[in-house]
Every structure is written in structure tokens, then in C-alpha cells.
Amino acid sequence: VNMGSSWRMPTKADFQELIDKCIWTWTTLNGKKGFKVTGPSGESIFLPAAGWRSGSTLFVAGSYGLYWSSSLNENIPHNAYYLDFGSEDYHSLYDLSRSNGHTVRAVVR
């Protein structure tokens, strides 16, 4: 909402498409570790391994990334799905309470 109507939160399906159809390459960009995610078209995005927060404490920055989607778990509506990845070359979807401090990355509609 703050960014305007041309932006939205990615969905669980958007993240699943990244997992299923893209090449993930662990790299460093501007001093930040993360994955360069390259799609079939050759276009890519960089997802920093920004870690996660609990209160004012930051955990696992530089090793893991956890990015919220806009998709809620239908059976547990206070949980939302998130993309979870780590430097050990894994990337998966999980759900967790929305009270956790994961990264938000908007995408253009």
C-alpha cells in the first residue's frame, strides 16, 4: 500500500515458480550475500540473505533469507507462507505465524 498500486506482495505461487523454474546461484552483490535467481527468460533478481528478526535481535543474516508472501495458510489463518533459503543451496516454502520478523519484498504487478 505504501509503495502504490503498481506494487504487491508476492504470493505462495510466485515463490513456488521461482523454486521450480529458476536457477539459484549463491553470490555476493554490493557486499551482501544472497541468491541471484535467474528465470527462463534470462532475467534475474537478487534476494539478499537478510536473516530474520525477533524483537530487536537479528538472526542468521548473511546465511539465510526468509521472505513473506501474501498467502495465508487456509487451515491456520494467523500463519502465512514464506520463502526460506540458505547458503547450503536449499530453497523451500513453509508457513509460520505472521508475528515473526521476515523480510518483505514487493513485486511490480
Secondary structure, 3 states (H helix, E strand, C coil): CCCCCCEECCCHHHHHHHHHHCEEEEEEECCEEEEEEECCCCCEEEEECCEEEECCEEECCCCEEEEEEEEECCCCCCEEEEEEEECCCEEEEEEEECCCECECCCEEC
